[in-house]
Amino acid sequence: MESKWLSEAFKGAVPNDFQGKVGWQSPSNIALVKYWGKRGKQLPKNQSISFTLSECRSETFVTFEKADRFGFRFFFEGKETPAFGAKIEKFLLENQTFFPFINQLHLMVESCNTFPHSSGIASSASSMSAFVMCLLDIENQIVVKQFDFQKASYFSRLASGSAARSVYPKMALWGATPCFEGSSDEYAVPLENDIHPVFKTYRDSILIVSGETKSVSSRAGHGLMEGNPYAPARYARANENIENLLVALKSGDMDTFINITESEALQLHALMMCSNPSFILMKPNTLCIIEAVRNFRNETQIPLCFTLDAGPNVHLLYPESEAEKVENFIKSELITYCNQGRWIADHVGDGPKKL
């Protein structure tokens, strides 16, 4: 695919009057089978499957105009933020052979999130995929063509691995597996047409245990897998879980879904505890929520389960039909474990949207 997009790259002169503004919103996603550990150029050591969210998203606008040379400014939530912008600028410069027109543009990027940054909700997935959407939109204004979501997934991956999954509605699979035709390590593929209807309206209530910046970045965490003694067993188990989860998602098997989802969440955090240096990203209230969720499920038989990203906040996953009961449980018992009583009522979403 890389050679295809390289041959398609616009290498001509940008018109002198070329200017404008594009905007995209792109959602975060929550992995069920976790991507943790990478190789080569942002390639995964194992496959991953995620729900695409709706309310947890990034909104990004890019104002562009013709210039003598490449120029770049980045604003996050209204303030110029060079530290955040450095990642996008690095991505652009590393991939300028695919987007040579950027050398003739000045870009001003304005981005904001609807959720806490760097707290274990995938902010890089939503923000980098939103930016890539804007970049491809600008390219498509120079050379008029249909928007290519597979291309968006490919370059979102290069910007931030999990961002590859945010470009599709409902659910996505990233990583080559013989269990799913067309799957690839280089881009994610949509699962919307391969899952039971119950999962297409699933709810995700995100309990904000902490809104603080996590103590280790995802990039550093992936790097620590290189020396982790449990890494080979982890990758083998993840691949096995992918196969079983794909079957469960298609049939609507809630028990298997719950078992794999919760096991994957705990494995992710166990791997960080066993790395060198080690990190404990869960908080005491994270564990209190997990215990309460399991007790609630046993007592009510409601198929509520939890997952975690690389942080202390807890995602509660459940069918839409159980929303009233689960939300009452959150308000009556779990909200006391949330930072300032904060939680986000989210659900499986329809993917990116042009603004």
C-alpha positions as CSV (number, residue, x, y, z in Angstrom):
1,M,0.0,0.0,0.0
2,E,2.9,2.3,0.8
3,S,4.1,2.2,-2.8
4,K,0.6,2.9,-4.1
5,W,0.2,6.0,-2.0
6,L,3.7,7.1,-2.8
7,S,3.0,6.9,-6.6
8,E,-0.3,8.9,-6.0
9,A,1.4,11.7,-4.0
10,F,0.8,15.1,-5.5
11,K,4.2,16.5,-6.5
12,G,3.2,19.5,-8.4
13,A,3.0,23.2,-7.5
14,V,0.2,24.3,-5.2
15,P,-1.8,27.2,-6.7
16,N,-0.8,30.6,-5.3
17,D,-4.3,31.3,-4.1
18,F,-4.7,27.9,-2.3
19,Q,-6.0,28.5,1.2
20,G,-8.8,27.5,3.4
21,K,-9.9,25.6,6.5
22,V,-10.9,22.0,7.1
23,G,-12.2,20.3,10.2
24,W,-12.8,16.8,11.4
25,Q,-13.9,15.2,14.6
26,S,-12.6,11.7,15.3
27,P,-13.5,9.5,18.2
28,S,-11.3,7.7,20.7
29,N,-11.6,4.0,20.9
30,I,-11.4,1.4,23.7
31,A,-9.5,-1.8,22.9
32,L,-11.0,-5.0,24.1
33,V,-8.0,-7.1,23.0
34,K,-5.1,-4.8,23.8
35,Y,-2.3,-3.6,21.5
36,W,0.7,-3.5,23.7
37,G,4.1,-3.9,22.1
38,K,5.3,-2.9,18.7
39,R,7.9,-3.6,16.1
40,G,9.3,-1.9,13.0
41,K,7.6,1.2,11.9
42,Q,4.6,1.4,14.2
43,L,3.6,-2.3,13.6
44,P,1.8,-4.3,16.3
45,K,3.2,-7.3,18.0
46,N,-0.3,-8.7,18.2
47,Q,-3.8,-8.0,16.8
48,S,-6.3,-5.8,18.6
49,I,-10.0,-5.2,18.5
50,S,-11.8,-2.0,19.7
51,F,-15.1,-0.3,20.1
52,T,-15.3,3.0,18.4
53,L,-16.7,5.6,20.9
54,S,-18.9,8.5,20.3
55,E,-18.7,11.2,23.0
56,C,-15.0,10.9,23.7
57,R,-13.6,12.6,20.6
58,S,-11.2,15.2,19.3
59,E,-12.2,18.1,17.1
60,T,-9.4,19.4,14.9
61,F,-9.4,22.3,12.5
62,V,-6.5,23.1,10.1
63,T,-6.2,26.5,8.5
64,F,-3.9,26.3,5.5
65,E,-2.4,28.8,3.0
66,K,0.3,28.9,0.3
67,A,3.7,29.8,1.6
68,D,7.3,29.8,0.4
69,R,8.2,27.0,2.8
70,F,6.6,24.7,5.4
71,G,5.3,26.5,8.4
72,F,3.4,25.1,11.4
73,R,1.6,26.2,14.6
74,F,-0.4,24.1,17.0
75,F,-3.1,25.2,19.5
76,F,-4.7,22.9,22.0
77,E,-7.9,24.0,23.6
78,G,-7.2,27.6,22.6
79,K,-3.6,27.9,23.8
80,E,-0.5,27.5,21.6
81,T,1.1,24.3,22.8
82,P,4.4,23.5,21.1
83,A,4.9,20.3,23.1
84,F,1.7,18.7,21.7
85,G,2.4,20.1,18.3
86,A,5.8,18.6,18.1
87,K,4.4,15.1,17.6
88,I,2.3,16.2,14.6
89,E,5.1,18.2,13.1
90,K,7.5,15.2,13.4
91,F,4.9,13.0,11.7
92,L,4.5,15.5,8.8
93,L,8.3,15.8,8.3
94,E,8.8,12.0,8.4
95,N,6.0,11.5,5.8
96,Q,6.6,14.4,3.5
97,T,7.4,12.1,0.6
98,F,3.7,11.0,0.7
99,F,2.5,14.6,1.2
100,P,5.1,16.8,-0.5
101,F,2.6,19.6,-0.9
102,I,3.0,20.5,2.8
103,N,6.4,22.0,1.9
104,Q,4.4,24.7,0.1
105,L,2.0,25.4,3.0
106,H,1.7,27.1,6.3
107,L,-0.6,25.1,8.6
108,M,-2.3,26.3,11.8
109,V,-3.8,23.4,13.7
110,E,-6.4,23.9,16.4
111,S,-7.5,20.9,18.5
112,C,-9.6,20.1,21.5
113,N,-10.8,17.0,23.4
114,T,-14.1,16.3,25.1
115,F,-12.3,14.2,27.8
116,P,-9.2,14.5,30.0
117,H,-5.9,14.4,28.1
118,S,-3.3,11.7,29.0
119,S,-5.4,10.0,31.6
120,G,-5.8,6.6,30.1
121,I,-8.5,7.4,27.5
122,A,-6.9,7.2,24.0
123,S,-6.4,10.9,23.3
124,S,-3.7,10.2,20.8
125,A,-6.0,7.9,18.8
126,S,-8.7,10.6,18.4
127,S,-6.4,13.6,18.0
128,M,-4.0,12.0,15.5
129,S,-6.7,10.4,13.4
130,A,-8.6,13.7,13.3
131,F,-5.5,15.5,12.1
132,V,-4.8,12.8,9.4
133,M,-8.4,13.2,8.2
134,C,-7.8,17.0,7.9
135,L,-4.5,16.4,6.0
136,L,-6.1,14.0,3.5
137,D,-9.0,16.5,3.1
138,I,-6.5,19.2,2.1
139,E,-4.8,16.8,-0.3
140,N,-8.2,16.0,-1.8
141,Q,-8.8,19.7,-2.4
142,I,-5.6,19.8,-4.5
143,V,-6.3,16.6,-6.4
144,V,-10.1,16.0,-6.3
145,K,-10.8,12.4,-5.3
146,Q,-12.9,10.2,-3.0
147,F,-11.9,10.1,0.6
148,D,-9.9,6.9,1.3
149,F,-10.5,5.6,4.9
150,Q,-8.0,2.8,4.5
151,K,-5.4,5.4,3.7
152,A,-6.6,7.4,6.7
153,S,-6.1,4.3,8.9
154,Y,-2.6,3.6,7.5
155,F,-1.3,7.1,8.1
156,S,-3.1,7.4,11.5
157,R,-1.2,4.3,12.5
158,L,2.1,6.0,11.6
159,A,1.0,8.9,13.8
160,S,-0.2,6.8,16.7
161,G,-0.8,3.1,16.6
162,S,-4.2,2.9,18.1
163,A,-5.4,5.8,15.9
164,A,-5.6,3.3,13.1
165,R,-8.8,1.9,14.6
166,S,-10.5,5.2,15.2
167,V,-11.4,5.8,11.5
168,Y,-14.1,3.2,11.4
169,P,-17.6,3.1,12.9
170,K,-18.7,0.6,15.6
171,M,-15.7,-1.7,15.9
172,A,-12.3,-2.3,14.2
173,L,-9.6,-4.9,14.0
174,W,-6.0,-4.0,13.6
175,G,-3.4,-6.7,12.9
176,A,-3.1,-9.5,10.3
177,T,-4.8,-12.7,11.4
178,P,-5.9,-15.7,9.4
179,C,-9.2,-15.4,11.3
180,F,-10.3,-12.4,9.3
181,E,-9.8,-11.9,5.5
182,G,-8.3,-8.6,4.6
183,S,-6.8,-7.9,8.0
184,S,-3.4,-6.2,8.0
185,D,-0.7,-5.0,10.3
186,E,-0.5,-1.8,8.3
187,Y,-4.0,-0.5,8.8
188,A,-7.2,-1.4,10.6
189,V,-10.3,-2.9,9.0
190,P,-14.0,-2.3,10.0
191,L,-16.0,-5.0,11.8
192,E,-19.4,-3.3,11.6
193,N,-20.8,-6.0,9.3
194,D,-19.3,-8.9,11.2
195,I,-20.7,-8.4,14.7
196,H,-24.0,-9.2,16.4
197,P,-26.5,-6.3,16.5
198,V,-26.3,-6.1,20.3
199,F,-22.7,-4.9,20.1
200,K,-23.6,-2.1,17.6
201,T,-25.4,-0.2,20.4
202,Y,-23.2,-1.1,23.3
203,R,-22.8,1.5,26.1
204,D,-19.5,2.5,27.6
205,S,-19.7,4.5,30.9
206,I,-16.2,5.8,31.7
207,L,-15.6,6.4,35.4
208,I,-12.9,9.1,35.9
209,V,-10.9,7.9,38.8
210,S,-8.2,10.4,38.0
211,G,-7.9,13.2,35.4
212,E,-4.2,13.6,36.0
213,T,-1.5,12.8,33.5
214,K,-0.5,9.2,33.7
215,S,3.0,8.4,35.0
216,V,4.2,6.6,31.9
217,S,3.3,7.4,28.3
218,S,1.9,4.7,26.0
219,R,5.0,5.1,23.8
220,A,7.3,4.4,26.7
221,G,5.0,1.5,27.9
222,H,5.3,-0.2,24.5
223,G,9.0,0.1,24.6
224,L,9.1,-1.7,28.0
225,M,7.6,-4.8,26.4
226,E,11.0,-5.4,24.7
227,G,12.5,-6.6,27.9
228,N,9.4,-8.0,29.5
229,P,9.9,-11.7,30.4
230,Y,6.2,-12.4,29.9
231,A,5.9,-10.8,26.4
232,P,6.0,-14.0,24.3
233,A,3.3,-15.6,26.3
234,R,1.3,-12.4,26.2
235,Y,1.4,-12.2,22.4
236,A,0.4,-15.8,22.0
237,R,-2.6,-15.3,24.4
238,A,-3.7,-12.1,22.6
239,N,-3.7,-13.9,19.3
240,E,-5.8,-16.7,20.8
241,N,-8.2,-14.1,22.3
242,I,-8.6,-12.4,19.0
243,E,-9.8,-15.7,17.4
244,N,-12.3,-16.4,20.2
245,L,-13.5,-12.8,20.5
246,L,-14.3,-12.6,16.8
247,V,-16.5,-15.7,17.1
248,A,-18.2,-14.3,20.2
249,L,-18.8,-10.9,18.6
250,K,-20.5,-12.5,15.6
251,S,-22.7,-14.8,17.7
252,G,-23.5,-12.4,20.5
253,D,-21.8,-14.6,23.1
254,M,-21.8,-12.3,26.2
255,D,-20.0,-14.7,28.5
256,T,-17.0,-15.1,26.3
257,F,-17.0,-11.3,25.6
258,I,-16.9,-10.6,29.3
259,N,-14.2,-13.2,30.1
260,I,-11.9,-12.0,27.3
261,T,-12.5,-8.3,27.9
262,E,-11.8,-8.3,31.6
263,S,-8.8,-10.7,31.3
264,E,-7.2,-8.5,28.6
265,A,-7.6,-5.4,30.8
266,L,-5.9,-7.1,33.8
267,Q,-3.1,-8.5,31.6
268,L,-2.3,-5.1,30.3
269,H,-1.8,-3.7,33.8
270,A,0.0,-6.9,34.9
271,L,2.5,-6.4,32.1
272,M,3.2,-2.9,33.3
273,M,3.7,-4.1,36.8
274,C,6.2,-6.7,35.6
275,S,8.2,-4.4,33.3
276,N,11.6,-2.8,34.3
277,P,11.0,-0.2,35.5
278,S,7.6,-1.2,36.7
279,F,4.5,1.0,36.8
280,I,1.2,0.7,38.7
281,L,-1.3,2.8,36.9
282,M,-4.4,1.6,38.7
283,K,-5.5,3.5,41.8
284,P,-7.2,2.1,44.9
285,N,-10.5,3.3,43.6
286,T,-9.9,1.4,40.4
287,L,-9.8,-1.8,42.3
288,C,-12.9,-0.9,44.4
289,I,-14.8,-0.3,41.2
290,I,-13.7,-3.7,39.7
291,E,-14.8,-5.5,42.8
292,A,-18.1,-3.7,42.9
293,V,-18.8,-4.5,39.2
294,R,-18.1,-8.2,39.7
295,N,-20.4,-8.3,42.7
296,F,-23.1,-6.5,40.9
297,R,-22.9,-8.9,37.9
298,N,-23.1,-11.9,40.1
299,E,-26.1,-10.6,42.1
300,T,-28.1,-9.3,39.1
301,Q,-26.9,-11.5,36.2
302,I,-26.7,-8.2,34.2
303,P,-23.9,-8.7,31.6
304,L,-21.9,-5.7,32.8
305,C,-18.1,-5.9,32.5
306,F,-15.1,-3.6,32.8
307,T,-12.0,-2.8,30.8
308,L,-9.1,-0.4,31.4
309,D,-6.8,1.5,29.1
310,A,-3.3,2.4,30.1
311,G,-4.5,4.4,33.1
312,P,-6.7,4.3,36.2
313,N,-10.1,5.1,34.7
314,V,-12.6,2.3,34.3
315,H,-14.7,1.7,31.2
316,L,-18.0,-0.1,32.0
317,L,-19.4,-2.0,29.0
318,Y,-22.9,-3.2,28.8
319,P,-25.9,-3.7,26.4
320,E,-28.1,-0.7,25.7
321,S,-31.1,-2.6,27.1
322,E,-29.5,-2.5,30.6
323,A,-28.6,1.2,30.5
324,E,-31.1,2.3,33.1
325,K,-30.1,-0.3,35.7
326,V,-26.4,0.2,35.2
327,E,-26.6,4.0,35.4
328,N,-28.6,3.7,38.6
329,F,-25.8,1.4,39.9
330,I,-23.2,4.0,38.9
331,K,-25.1,6.9,40.6
332,S,-25.9,4.9,43.8
333,E,-22.6,3.0,44.4
334,L,-19.7,3.8,42.0
335,I,-19.8,7.6,41.7
336,T,-18.1,7.8,45.2
337,Y,-15.0,6.3,43.6
338,C,-14.9,8.9,40.8
339,N,-12.8,12.0,41.0
340,Q,-15.2,14.8,41.9
341,G,-18.0,12.4,40.9
342,R,-17.1,12.6,37.2
343,W,-18.1,10.0,34.7
344,I,-18.8,10.1,31.0
345,A,-21.9,8.4,29.5
346,D,-20.6,7.1,26.1
347,H,-21.6,4.5,23.6
348,V,-20.5,2.8,20.4
349,G,-20.3,5.4,17.7
350,D,-20.4,6.0,14.0
351,G,-16.8,7.0,13.4
352,P,-15.2,10.3,12.2
353,K,-17.2,13.2,10.9
354,K,-16.3,16.1,8.7
355,L,-17.0,19.4,10.5
